[in-house]
């Protein structure tokens, strides 16, 4: 009975060792999967930061463009007023009210 008990204990130990190796392999697979996910997340985070910076630069460029457009519109309005005034002056000079 003693040898049989020893043999059973040996078999159980081998079974436990096999299960432990399987668990270790599964855990290592999970570690590798999580490392890969962390790497992807790190790359995505860097891309988000780059996009944030680029977006800020584009907003500044847009604001500058809008200011230039407003300035151009003001200048255009003033030029149109000057043209209208010049047209009135030319019309008045050409009118027959200046009779000899």
SVG drawing of the C-alpha trace seen along z (x, -y; Angstrom):
<svg xmlns="http://www.w3.org/2000/svg" viewBox="-28 -132 35 134">
<polyline fill="none" stroke="black" stroke-width="0.4" points="0.0,0.0 2.9,-2.4 4.3,-2.1 0.9,-2.5 0.3,-5.6 3.7,-6.9 2.9,-6.2 -0.5,-8.0 1.2,-11.0 3.7,-11.0 1.0,-10.9 -0.9,-13.7 2.3,-15.8 2.9,-15.2 -0.7,-16.2 -0.3,-19.4 3.0,-20.2 1.4,-19.8 -1.5,-22.0 0.9,-24.6 2.8,-24.6 -0.4,-25.1 -1.4,-28.0 2.0,-29.5 1.8,-29.3 -1.7,-30.9 -0.5,-33.7 2.5,-34.4 0.1,-34.6 -2.0,-37.1 1.1,-39.1 2.2,-39.2 -1.3,-40.3 -1.4,-43.0 2.1,-44.2 1.0,-44.5 -2.2,-46.3 -0.1,-48.8 2.2,-49.4 -0.8,-50.1 -2.3,-52.4 1.0,-54.3 1.1,-54.8 -2.5,-55.9 -1.8,-58.3 1.1,-59.8 -1.1,-60.2 -3.8,-61.9 -1.2,-64.4 0.1,-65.1 -3.4,-65.7 -4.1,-68.0 -1.0,-70.1 -1.9,-70.1 -5.5,-71.1 -4.2,-74.0 -1.9,-75.2 -4.8,-74.9 -7.1,-77.0 -4.4,-79.7 -4.0,-79.7 -7.8,-79.9 -8.1,-82.8 -5.3,-84.7 -7.0,-84.0 -10.3,-85.2 -8.7,-88.4 -7.1,-89.0 -10.5,-88.4 -12.1,-91.0 -9.4,-93.5 -9.7,-92.9 -13.5,-93.3 -13.1,-96.7 -10.6,-97.9 -12.9,-96.8 -15.8,-98.7 -13.7,-101.8 -12.6,-101.5 -16.2,-101.1 -17.1,-104.3 -14.2,-106.2 -15.3,-104.9 -18.9,-106.0 -17.7,-109.5 -15.4,-109.8 -18.3,-108.8 -20.4,-111.5 -17.7,-114.0 -17.2,-113.0 -21.0,-113.1 -21.2,-116.6 -18.3,-117.8 -19.9,-116.4 -23.4,-117.8 -24.7,-120.7 -25.1,-122.9 -21.9,-124.7 -23.4,-126.9 -21.4,-129.8"/>
</svg>
